[in-house]
């Protein structure tokens, strides 16, 4: 298995799924907008955090 920083296309795919992942990860307690999810997740992805 290869672990690497995501490409721009992969970042966009991850961001598109982030609101649903946050919703499911909080057992439905939090239902973020796409904008809020991007605020939370995008800085991490841009810095190269492996998720």
N, CA, C, O and CB atoms as a CASP TS submission, in Angstrom:
PFRMAT TS
TARGET T0000
AUTHOR 0000-0000-0000
METHOD Language model
MODEL 1
PARENT N/A
ATOM      1  N   UNK     1       0.838  -1.159   0.000  1.00  0.00           N
ATOM      2  CA  UNK     1       0.000   0.000   0.000  1.00  0.00           C
ATOM      3  C   UNK     1       0.895   1.238   0.000  1.00  0.00           C
ATOM      4  O   UNK     1       1.872   1.323   0.744  1.00  0.00           O
ATOM      5  CB  UNK     1      -0.960  -0.011   1.209  1.00  0.00           C
ATOM      6  N   UNK     2       0.538   2.182  -0.845  1.00  0.00           N
ATOM      7  CA  UNK     2       1.287   3.426  -0.949  1.00  0.00           C
ATOM      8  C   UNK     2       0.567   4.526  -0.164  1.00  0.00           C
ATOM      9  O   UNK     2      -0.640   4.713  -0.318  1.00  0.00           O
ATOM     10  CB  UNK     2       1.466   3.838  -2.435  1.00  0.00           C
ATOM     11  N   UNK     3       1.298   5.237   0.662  1.00  0.00           N
ATOM     12  CA  UNK     3       0.750   6.373   1.397  1.00  0.00           C
ATOM     13  C   UNK     3       1.416   7.620   0.840  1.00  0.00           C
ATOM     14  O   UNK     3       2.643   7.724   0.829  1.00  0.00           O
ATOM     15  CB  UNK     3       0.982   6.238   2.954  1.00  0.00           C
ATOM     16  N   UNK     4       0.602   8.571   0.373  1.00  0.00           N
ATOM     17  CA  UNK     4       1.144   9.778  -0.240  1.00  0.00           C
ATOM     18  C   UNK     4       0.180  10.934  -0.060  1.00  0.00           C
ATOM     19  O   UNK     4      -0.966  10.748   0.349  1.00  0.00           O
ATOM     20  CB  UNK     4       1.433   9.551  -1.728  1.00  0.00           C
ATOM     21  N   UNK     5       0.655  12.121  -0.368  1.00  0.00           N
ATOM     22  CA  UNK     5      -0.164  13.324  -0.334  1.00  0.00           C
ATOM     23  C   UNK     5      -1.172  13.243  -1.494  1.00  0.00           C
ATOM     24  O   UNK     5      -0.800  12.833  -2.593  1.00  0.00           O
ATOM     25  CB  UNK     5       0.726  14.625  -0.434  1.00  0.00           C
ATOM     26  N   UNK     6      -2.436  13.624  -1.271  1.00  0.00           N
ATOM     27  CA  UNK     6      -3.429  13.535  -2.340  1.00  0.00           C
ATOM     28  C   UNK     6      -3.194  14.563  -3.442  1.00  0.00           C
ATOM     29  O   UNK     6      -2.681  15.655  -3.196  1.00  0.00           O
ATOM     30  CB  UNK     6      -4.818  13.714  -1.767  1.00  0.00           C
ATOM     31  N   UNK     7      -3.577  14.194  -4.653  1.00  0.00           N
ATOM     32  CA  UNK     7      -3.497  15.111  -5.788  1.00  0.00           C
ATOM     33  C   UNK     7      -4.638  16.120  -5.699  1.00  0.00           C
ATOM     34  O   UNK     7      -5.524  15.976  -4.857  1.00  0.00           O
ATOM     35  CB  UNK     7      -3.550  14.336  -7.136  1.00  0.00           C
ATOM     36  N   UNK     8      -4.627  17.132  -6.551  1.00  0.00           N
ATOM     37  CA  UNK     8      -5.697  18.131  -6.567  1.00  0.00           C
ATOM     38  C   UNK     8      -7.054  17.482  -6.849  1.00  0.00           C
ATOM     39  O   UNK     8      -8.050  17.845  -6.224  1.00  0.00           O
ATOM     40  CB  UNK     8      -5.403  19.213  -7.618  1.00  0.00           C
ATOM     41  N   UNK     9      -7.102  16.543  -7.765  1.00  0.00           N
ATOM     42  CA  UNK     9      -8.356  15.852  -8.082  1.00  0.00           C
ATOM     43  C   UNK     9      -8.839  15.066  -6.874  1.00  0.00           C
ATOM     44  O   UNK     9     -10.029  15.074  -6.560  1.00  0.00           O
ATOM     45  CB  UNK     9      -8.175  14.912  -9.296  1.00  0.00           C
ATOM     46  N   UNK    10      -7.930  14.394  -6.201  1.00  0.00           N
ATOM     47  CA  UNK    10      -8.288  13.630  -5.009  1.00  0.00           C
ATOM     48  C   UNK    10      -8.759  14.544  -3.877  1.00  0.00           C
ATOM     49  O   UNK    10      -9.687  14.201  -3.145  1.00  0.00           O
ATOM     50  CB  UNK    10      -7.097  12.793  -4.543  1.00  0.00           C
ATOM     51  N   UNK    11      -8.121  15.703  -3.738  1.00  0.00           N
ATOM     52  CA  UNK    11      -8.544  16.665  -2.709  1.00  0.00           C
ATOM     53  C   UNK    11      -9.991  17.077  -2.960  1.00  0.00           C
ATOM     54  O   UNK    11     -10.788  17.127  -2.024  1.00  0.00           O
ATOM     55  CB  UNK    11      -7.615  17.918  -2.698  1.00  0.00           C
ATOM     56  N   UNK    12     -10.333  17.367  -4.192  1.00  0.00           N
ATOM     57  CA  UNK    12     -11.704  17.774  -4.521  1.00  0.00           C
ATOM     58  C   UNK    12     -12.703  16.653  -4.221  1.00  0.00           C
ATOM     59  O   UNK    12     -13.804  16.916  -3.737  1.00  0.00           O
ATOM     60  CB  UNK    12     -11.798  18.180  -6.002  1.00  0.00           C
ATOM     61  N   UNK    13     -12.328  15.424  -4.502  1.00  0.00           N
ATOM     62  CA  UNK    13     -13.207  14.285  -4.200  1.00  0.00           C
ATOM     63  C   UNK    13     -13.389  14.126  -2.688  1.00  0.00           C
ATOM     64  O   UNK    13     -14.497  13.888  -2.208  1.00  0.00           O
ATOM     65  CB  UNK    13     -12.632  12.980  -4.806  1.00  0.00           C
ATOM     66  N   UNK    14     -12.299  14.259  -1.954  1.00  0.00           N
ATOM     67  CA  UNK    14     -12.369  14.147  -0.491  1.00  0.00           C
ATOM     68  C   UNK    14     -13.262  15.242   0.072  1.00  0.00           C
ATOM     69  O   UNK    14     -14.104  14.981   0.931  1.00  0.00           O
ATOM     70  CB  UNK    14     -10.957  14.230   0.138  1.00  0.00           C
ATOM     71  N   UNK    15     -13.080  16.467  -0.411  1.00  0.00           N
ATOM     72  CA  UNK    15     -13.885  17.586   0.065  1.00  0.00           C
ATOM     73  C   UNK    15     -15.364  17.390  -0.251  1.00  0.00           C
ATOM     74  O   UNK    15     -16.226  17.759   0.547  1.00  0.00           O
ATOM     75  CB  UNK    15     -13.391  18.886  -0.551  1.00  0.00           C
ATOM     76  N   UNK    16     -15.656  16.817  -1.401  1.00  0.00           N
ATOM     77  CA  UNK    16     -17.049  16.581  -1.783  1.00  0.00           C
ATOM     78  C   UNK    16     -17.741  15.598  -0.842  1.00  0.00           C
ATOM     79  O   UNK    16     -18.949  15.689  -0.623  1.00  0.00           O
ATOM     80  CB  UNK    16     -17.119  16.060  -3.211  1.00  0.00           C
ATOM     81  N   UNK    17     -16.975  14.657  -0.284  1.00  0.00           N
ATOM     82  CA  UNK    17     -17.538  13.646   0.616  1.00  0.00           C
ATOM     83  C   UNK    17     -17.435  14.032   2.093  1.00  0.00           C
ATOM     84  O   UNK    17     -18.001  13.356   2.952  1.00  0.00           O
ATOM     85  CB  UNK    17     -16.840  12.325   0.394  1.00  0.00           C
ATOM     86  N   UNK    18     -16.727  15.098   2.382  1.00  0.00           N
ATOM     87  CA  UNK    18     -16.478  15.482   3.778  1.00  0.00           C
ATOM     88  C   UNK    18     -17.736  15.774   4.588  1.00  0.00           C
ATOM     89  O   UNK    18     -17.816  15.326   5.732  1.00  0.00           O
ATOM     90  CB  UNK    18     -15.601  16.684   3.809  1.00  0.00           C
ATOM     91  N   UNK    19     -18.739  16.510   4.052  1.00  0.00           N
ATOM     92  CA  UNK    19     -19.925  16.754   4.877  1.00  0.00           C
ATOM     93  C   UNK    19     -20.613  15.462   5.325  1.00  0.00           C
ATOM     94  O   UNK    19     -21.031  15.349   6.477  1.00  0.00           O
ATOM     95  CB  UNK    19     -20.911  17.611   4.112  1.00  0.00           C
ATOM     96  N   UNK    20     -20.727  14.506   4.432  1.00  0.00           N
ATOM     97  CA  UNK    20     -21.362  13.233   4.785  1.00  0.00           C
ATOM     98  C   UNK    20     -20.516  12.460   5.787  1.00  0.00           C
ATOM     99  O   UNK    20     -21.049  11.834   6.704  1.00  0.00           O
ATOM    100  CB  UNK    20     -21.595  12.382   3.531  1.00  0.00           C
ATOM    101  N   UNK    21     -19.197  12.503   5.614  1.00  0.00           N
ATOM    102  CA  UNK    21     -18.306  11.805   6.544  1.00  0.00           C
ATOM    103  C   UNK    21     -18.396  12.413   7.943  1.00  0.00           C
ATOM    104  O   UNK    21     -18.401  11.688   8.938  1.00  0.00           O
ATOM    105  CB  UNK    21     -16.853  11.855   6.037  1.00  0.00           C
ATOM    106  N   UNK    22     -18.467  13.737   8.016  1.00  0.00           N
ATOM    107  CA  UNK    22     -18.605  14.401   9.316  1.00  0.00           C
ATOM    108  C   UNK    22     -19.951  14.045   9.949  1.00  0.00           C
ATOM    109  O   UNK    22     -20.025  13.764  11.145  1.00  0.00           O
ATOM    110  CB  UNK    22     -18.471  15.940   9.162  1.00  0.00           C
ATOM    111  N   UNK    23     -20.995  14.058   9.153  1.00  0.00           N
ATOM    112  CA  UNK    23     -22.335  13.700   9.637  1.00  0.00           C
ATOM    113  C   UNK    23     -22.343  12.289  10.209  1.00  0.00           C
ATOM    114  O   UNK    23     -22.822  12.066  11.320  1.00  0.00           O
ATOM    115  CB  UNK    23     -23.370  13.817   8.503  1.00  0.00           C
ATOM    116  N   UNK    24     -21.811  11.337   9.447  1.00  0.00           N
ATOM    117  CA  UNK    24     -21.785   9.949   9.910  1.00  0.00           C
ATOM    118  C   UNK    24     -20.842   9.768  11.095  1.00  0.00           C
ATOM    119  O   UNK    24     -21.133   8.999  12.011  1.00  0.00           O
ATOM    120  CB  UNK    24     -21.369   9.021   8.772  1.00  0.00           C
ATOM    121  N   UNK    25     -19.721  10.470  11.080  1.00  0.00           N
ATOM    122  CA  UNK    25     -18.741  10.355  12.158  1.00  0.00           C
ATOM    123  C   UNK    25     -19.234  10.906  13.487  1.00  0.00           C
ATOM    124  O   UNK    25     -18.734  10.533  14.548  1.00  0.00           O
ATOM    125  CB  UNK    25     -17.482  11.060  11.772  1.00  0.00           C
ATOM    126  N   UNK    26     -20.215  11.791  13.423  1.00  0.00           N
ATOM    127  CA  UNK    26     -20.785  12.352  14.650  1.00  0.00           C
ATOM    128  C   UNK    26     -22.145  11.726  14.961  1.00  0.00           C
ATOM    129  O   UNK    26     -22.893  12.235  15.796  1.00  0.00           O
ATOM    130  CB  UNK    26     -20.922  13.879  14.525  1.00  0.00           C
ATOM    131  N   UNK    27     -22.458  10.629  14.291  1.00  0.00           N
ATOM    132  CA  UNK    27     -23.716   9.902  14.477  1.00  0.00           C
ATOM    133  C   UNK    27     -24.931  10.809  14.281  1.00  0.00           C
ATOM    134  O   UNK    27     -25.940  10.691  14.977  1.00  0.00           O
ATOM    135  CB  UNK    27     -23.757   9.273  15.868  1.00  0.00           C
ATOM    136  N   UNK    28     -24.801  11.719  13.310  1.00  0.00           N
ATOM    137  CA  UNK    28     -25.915  12.582  12.960  1.00  0.00           C
ATOM    138  C   UNK    28     -26.078  13.805  13.837  1.00  0.00           C
ATOM    139  O   UNK    28     -27.033  14.563  13.667  1.00  0.00           O
ATOM    140  CB  UNK    28     -27.151  11.808  12.999  1.00  0.00           C
ATOM    141  N   UNK    29     -25.165  14.012  14.770  1.00  0.00           N
ATOM    142  CA  UNK    29     -25.258  15.166  15.658  1.00  0.00           C
ATOM    143  C   UNK    29     -24.879  16.473  14.963  1.00  0.00           C
ATOM    144  O   UNK    29     -25.365  17.541  15.333  1.00  0.00           O
ATOM    145  CB  UNK    29     -24.371  14.956  16.864  1.00  0.00           C
ATOM    146  N   UNK    30     -24.010  16.384  13.954  1.00  0.00           N
ATOM    147  CA  UNK    30     -23.541  17.562  13.230  1.00  0.00           C
ATOM    148  C   UNK    30     -23.819  17.350  11.755  1.00  0.00           C
ATOM    149  O   UNK    30     -23.457  16.315  11.195  1.00  0.00           O
ATOM    150  CB  UNK    30     -22.022  17.825  13.483  1.00  0.00           C
ATOM    151  N   UNK    31     -24.459  18.323  11.123  1.00  0.00           N
ATOM    152  CA  UNK    31     -24.723  18.255   9.688  1.00  0.00           C
ATOM    153  C   UNK    31     -24.137  19.512   9.042  1.00  0.00           C
ATOM    154  O   UNK    31     -24.848  20.492   8.819  1.00  0.00           O
ATOM    155  CB  UNK    31     -26.267  18.125   9.391  1.00  0.00           C
ATOM    156  N   UNK    32     -22.824  19.476   8.743  1.00  0.00           N
ATOM    157  CA  UNK    32     -22.162  20.676   8.248  1.00  0.00           C
ATOM    158  C   UNK    32     -22.501  20.988   6.793  1.00  0.00           C
ATOM    159  O   UNK    32     -22.842  20.099   6.014  1.00  0.00           O
ATOM    160  CB  UNK    32     -20.675  20.529   8.395  1.00  0.00           C
ATOM    161  N   UNK    33     -22.400  22.256   6.451  1.00  0.00           N
ATOM    162  CA  UNK    33     -22.519  22.655   5.050  1.00  0.00           C
ATOM    163  C   UNK    33     -21.217  22.298   4.352  1.00  0.00           C
ATOM    164  O   UNK    33     -20.210  22.023   5.005  1.00  0.00           O
ATOM    165  CB  UNK    33     -22.837  24.186   4.908  1.00  0.00           C
ATOM    166  N   UNK    34     -21.238  22.303   3.026  1.00  0.00           N
ATOM    167  CA  UNK    34     -20.011  22.030   2.274  1.00  0.00           C
ATOM    168  C   UNK    34     -18.948  23.082   2.597  1.00  0.00           C
ATOM    169  O   UNK    34     -17.758  22.770   2.649  1.00  0.00           O
ATOM    170  CB  UNK    34     -20.298  22.004   0.752  1.00  0.00           C
ATOM    171  N   UNK    35     -19.378  24.322   2.812  1.00  0.00           N
ATOM    172  CA  UNK    35     -18.426  25.383   3.132  1.00  0.00           C
ATOM    173  C   UNK    35     -17.742  25.129   4.475  1.00  0.00           C
ATOM    174  O   UNK    35     -16.528  25.290   4.592  1.00  0.00           O
ATOM    175  CB  UNK    35     -19.132  26.741   3.152  1.00  0.00           C
ATOM    176  N   UNK    36     -18.506  24.737   5.476  1.00  0.00           N
ATOM    177  CA  UNK    36     -17.938  24.464   6.801  1.00  0.00           C
ATOM    178  C   UNK    36     -17.012  23.249   6.752  1.00  0.00           C
ATOM    179  O   UNK    36     -15.941  23.253   7.358  1.00  0.00           O
ATOM    180  CB  UNK    36     -19.062  24.236   7.836  1.00  0.00           C
ATOM    181  N   UNK    37     -17.425  22.223   6.038  1.00  0.00           N
ATOM    182  CA  UNK    37     -16.582  21.032   5.912  1.00  0.00           C
ATOM    183  C   UNK    37     -15.261  21.393   5.236  1.00  0.00           C
ATOM    184  O   UNK    37     -14.202  20.915   5.641  1.00  0.00           O
ATOM    185  CB  UNK    37     -17.314  19.927   5.112  1.00  0.00           C
ATOM    186  N   UNK    38     -15.324  22.236   4.207  1.00  0.00           N
ATOM    187  CA  UNK    38     -14.093  22.665   3.534  1.00  0.00           C
ATOM    188  C   UNK    38     -13.199  23.446   4.486  1.00  0.00           C
ATOM    189  O   UNK    38     -11.981  23.269   4.475  1.00  0.00           O
ATOM    190  CB  UNK    38     -14.421  23.520   2.301  1.00  0.00           C
ATOM    191  N   UNK    39     -13.788  24.308   5.310  1.00  0.00           N
ATOM    192  CA  UNK    39     -13.006  25.075   6.284  1.00  0.00           C
ATOM    193  C   UNK    39     -12.268  24.149   7.247  1.00  0.00           C
ATOM    194  O   UNK    39     -11.146  24.440   7.663  1.00  0.00           O
ATOM    195  CB  UNK    39     -13.917  26.032   7.069  1.00  0.00           C
ATOM    196  N   UNK    40     -12.898  23.044   7.593  1.00  0.00           N
ATOM    197  CA  UNK    40     -12.294  22.103   8.541  1.00  0.00           C
ATOM    198  C   UNK    40     -11.247  21.197   7.895  1.00  0.00           C
ATOM    199  O   UNK    40     -10.190  20.949   8.476  1.00  0.00           O
ATOM    200  CB  UNK    40     -13.372  21.253   9.173  1.00  0.00           C
ATOM    201  N   UNK    41     -11.544  20.708   6.697  1.00  0.00           N
ATOM    202  CA  UNK    41     -10.737  19.642   6.088  1.00  0.00           C
ATOM    203  C   UNK    41      -9.676  20.155   5.123  1.00  0.00           C
ATOM    204  O   UNK    41      -8.562  19.631   5.103  1.00  0.00           O
ATOM    205  CB  UNK    41     -11.635  18.683   5.363  1.00  0.00           C
ATOM    206  N   UNK    42      -9.994  21.156   4.333  1.00  0.00           N
ATOM    207  CA  UNK    42      -9.070  21.590   3.272  1.00  0.00           C
ATOM    208  C   UNK    42      -7.697  22.022   3.781  1.00  0.00           C
ATOM    209  O   UNK    42      -6.695  21.641   3.177  1.00  0.00           O
ATOM    210  CB  UNK    42      -9.683  22.725   2.510  1.00  0.00           C
ATOM    211  N   UNK    43      -7.601  22.801   4.865  1.00  0.00           N
ATOM    212  CA  UNK    43      -6.256  23.174   5.330  1.00  0.00           C
ATOM    213  C   UNK    43      -5.387  21.960   5.668  1.00  0.00           C
ATOM    214  O   UNK    43      -4.180  21.971   5.428  1.00  0.00           O
ATOM    215  CB  UNK    43      -6.365  24.070   6.552  1.00  0.00           C
ATOM    216  N   UNK    44      -5.992  20.939   6.213  1.00  0.00           N
ATOM    217  CA  UNK    44      -5.237  19.722   6.539  1.00  0.00           C
ATOM    218  C   UNK    44      -4.733  19.039   5.280  1.00  0.00           C
ATOM    219  O   UNK    44      -3.578  18.617   5.213  1.00  0.00           O
ATOM    220  CB  UNK    44      -6.105  18.750   7.348  1.00  0.00           C
ATOM    221  N   UNK    45      -5.602  18.933   4.280  1.00  0.00           N
ATOM    222  CA  UNK    45      -5.216  18.277   3.030  1.00  0.00           C
ATOM    223  C   UNK    45      -4.116  19.061   2.314  1.00  0.00           C
ATOM    224  O   UNK    45      -3.190  18.471   1.759  1.00  0.00           O
ATOM    225  CB  UNK    45      -6.435  18.121   2.111  1.00  0.00           C
ATOM    226  N   UNK    46      -4.220  20.366   2.329  1.00  0.00           N
ATOM    227  CA  UNK    46      -3.236  21.218   1.636  1.00  0.00           C
ATOM    228  C   UNK    46      -1.864  21.137   2.297  1.00  0.00           C
ATOM    229  O   UNK    46      -0.845  21.310   1.628  1.00  0.00           O
ATOM    230  CB  UNK    46      -3.715  22.679   1.612  1.00  0.00           C
ATOM    231  N   UNK    47      -1.827  20.876   3.604  1.00  0.00           N
ATOM    232  CA  UNK    47      -0.551  20.746   4.318  1.00  0.00           C
ATOM    233  C   UNK    47       0.045  19.360   4.175  1.00  0.00           C
ATOM    234  O   UNK    47       1.190  19.124   4.562  1.00  0.00           O
ATOM    235  CB  UNK    47      -0.736  21.068   5.786  1.00  0.00           C
ATOM    236  N   UNK    48      -0.734  18.442   3.618  1.00  0.00           N
ATOM    237  CA  UNK    48      -0.197  17.113   3.390  1.00  0.00           C
ATOM    238  C   UNK    48      -0.516  16.105   4.465  1.00  0.00           C
ATOM    239  O   UNK    48       0.156  15.079   4.566  1.00  0.00           O
ATOM    240  CB  UNK    48       1.248  17.198   3.242  1.00  0.00           C
ATOM    241  N   UNK    49      -1.538  16.373   5.281  1.00  0.00           N
ATOM    242  CA  UNK    49      -1.936  15.419   6.285  1.00  0.00           C
ATOM    243  C   UNK    49      -2.499  14.181   5.599  1.00  0.00           C
ATOM    244  O   UNK    49      -3.312  14.288   4.682  1.00  0.00           O
ATOM    245  CB  UNK    49      -2.964  16.035   7.251  1.00  0.00           C
ATOM    246  N   UNK    50      -2.074  13.036   6.036  1.00  0.00           N
ATOM    247  CA  UNK    50      -2.562  11.775   5.473  1.00  0.00           C
ATOM    248  C   UNK    50      -3.806  11.366   6.225  1.00  0.00           C
ATOM    249  O   UNK    50      -3.767  11.169   7.440  1.00  0.00           O
ATOM    250  CB  UNK    50      -1.479  10.658   5.546  1.00  0.00           C
ATOM    251  N   UNK    51      -4.937  11.235   5.495  1.00  0.00           N
ATOM    252  CA  UNK    51      -6.175  10.815   6.155  1.00  0.00           C
ATOM    253  C   UNK    51      -6.728   9.565   5.503  1.00  0.00           C
ATOM    254  O   UNK    51      -7.769   9.059   5.922  1.00  0.00           O
ATOM    255  CB  UNK    51      -7.219  11.936   6.117  1.00  0.00           C
TER
END
